[in-house]
């Protein structure tokens, strides 16, 4: 009975631990899955991938006349939301804050069948000092 109690306590304690944020550097390409947060420790910057607000790009293996647009929402250091776009106009792929510039490089999904499912989205971006 004691081993079962020990295992139960161990599982509960591990599940209650908060997830450590992945740490990155300036000028390093960062990839975040939906809902994840990255930090640039040397600059005291935290960036959270909050939402995919629009996904009107052409799905994989479909011929489209218009390339479309993807729009994401990020939070930087818990401040006001930041909205970035990729694709046709309006194109706002860069956001400037303090002495930094964040550039959205890509929004992708793990497979073609996951296209447009925001909970499965990943973003790639870079933060540079300006």
C-alpha positions as CSV (number, residue, x, y, z in Angstrom):
1,X,0.0,0.0,0.0
2,X,2.9,2.4,0.8
3,X,4.4,2.2,-2.8
4,X,1.0,3.2,-4.2
5,X,0.7,6.2,-1.8
6,X,4.3,7.3,-2.7
7,X,3.5,7.1,-6.4
8,X,0.3,9.0,-6.0
9,X,2.0,11.8,-4.1
10,X,4.8,11.9,-6.6
11,X,2.4,12.2,-9.6
12,X,0.4,14.9,-7.8
13,X,3.6,16.9,-7.0
14,X,4.9,16.7,-10.5
15,X,1.6,17.7,-12.1
16,X,1.4,20.8,-9.9
17,X,4.7,22.1,-11.0
18,X,4.6,25.1,-13.3
19,X,6.1,24.6,-16.7
20,X,9.4,26.3,-17.2
21,X,9.5,28.8,-20.1
22,X,11.8,28.1,-22.9
23,X,14.7,30.6,-22.9
24,X,16.1,32.2,-26.1
25,X,18.5,34.9,-27.1
26,X,18.2,38.0,-29.3
27,X,18.5,37.3,-33.0
28,X,17.6,33.6,-32.5
29,X,14.7,32.1,-34.4
30,X,12.0,31.2,-31.8
31,X,9.2,28.7,-32.4
32,X,6.1,28.6,-30.1
33,X,3.1,26.4,-30.2
34,X,-0.4,27.9,-29.5
35,X,-0.6,29.1,-25.9
36,X,3.2,28.8,-25.2
37,X,5.4,31.6,-23.9
38,X,9.1,32.2,-24.6
39,X,11.5,34.4,-22.7
40,X,14.6,36.2,-23.6
41,X,16.2,36.2,-20.2
42,X,19.1,38.6,-21.0
43,X,16.6,41.3,-22.0
44,X,13.7,40.4,-19.5
45,X,11.3,39.9,-22.4
46,X,8.4,37.4,-22.4
47,X,6.3,36.7,-25.5
48,X,3.1,34.6,-25.4
49,X,1.4,33.2,-28.5
50,X,-2.2,34.0,-27.5
51,X,-4.4,33.4,-30.6
52,X,-4.9,32.9,-34.3
53,X,-7.5,35.6,-35.1
54,X,-7.7,34.9,-38.9
55,X,-6.6,32.1,-41.2
56,X,-7.7,32.8,-44.7
57,X,-4.6,31.5,-46.5
58,X,-5.0,28.9,-49.2
59,X,-5.2,25.5,-47.6
60,X,-2.5,22.9,-48.6
61,X,-3.1,21.1,-51.9
62,X,-5.8,23.6,-52.9
63,X,-5.5,26.0,-55.9
64,X,-6.6,29.5,-54.8
65,X,-6.8,32.8,-56.7
66,X,-6.0,34.8,-53.5
67,X,-3.1,33.8,-51.3
68,X,-4.9,34.9,-48.1
69,X,-3.9,36.2,-44.7
70,X,-3.1,34.8,-41.3
71,X,-3.3,37.1,-38.3
72,X,-2.0,36.2,-34.8
73,X,-2.2,37.8,-31.4
74,X,0.8,38.0,-29.1
75,X,1.4,39.4,-25.6
76,X,4.8,40.9,-24.8
77,X,5.6,41.2,-21.1
78,X,1.9,41.1,-20.3
79,X,1.2,44.4,-21.9
80,X,-1.3,45.4,-24.6
81,X,-1.9,42.7,-27.3
82,X,0.2,42.8,-30.4
83,X,-1.3,41.7,-33.8
84,X,0.8,40.5,-36.6
85,X,-0.1,39.4,-40.1
86,X,1.4,37.2,-42.9
87,X,0.2,37.1,-46.4
88,X,-1.7,39.5,-48.6
89,X,-2.4,43.1,-47.4
90,X,-2.7,44.3,-44.8
91,X,0.7,43.0,-44.0
92,X,2.1,43.9,-40.6
93,X,4.8,41.3,-39.9
94,X,6.9,43.5,-37.6
95,X,6.2,45.1,-34.2
96,X,8.6,47.5,-32.5
97,X,8.7,47.8,-28.7
98,X,11.2,49.5,-26.5
99,X,14.6,49.0,-28.3
100,X,13.5,45.8,-30.0
101,X,11.8,44.6,-33.2
102,X,9.8,41.4,-33.4
103,X,9.3,39.9,-36.9
104,X,6.9,37.1,-37.6
105,X,8.4,34.6,-39.9
106,X,5.8,31.9,-40.3
107,X,2.6,30.4,-39.0
108,X,2.3,26.6,-39.6
109,X,0.5,23.5,-38.6
110,X,1.8,20.0,-37.9
111,X,0.0,18.4,-40.9
112,X,-2.3,19.4,-43.8
113,X,-5.3,18.1,-42.0
114,X,-4.6,20.4,-39.0
115,X,-4.6,23.5,-41.3
116,X,-6.7,26.3,-39.7
117,X,-7.0,24.6,-36.3
118,X,-5.6,27.4,-34.1
119,X,-5.0,25.1,-31.2
120,X,-2.5,23.2,-33.4
121,X,-0.8,26.3,-34.8
122,X,2.9,27.2,-34.4
123,X,4.6,30.5,-35.0
124,X,8.2,31.3,-35.8
125,X,9.6,34.7,-35.1
126,X,12.8,36.6,-34.2
127,X,13.5,39.5,-31.8
128,X,16.3,41.9,-32.7
129,X,17.7,44.9,-31.0
130,X,17.3,48.2,-33.0
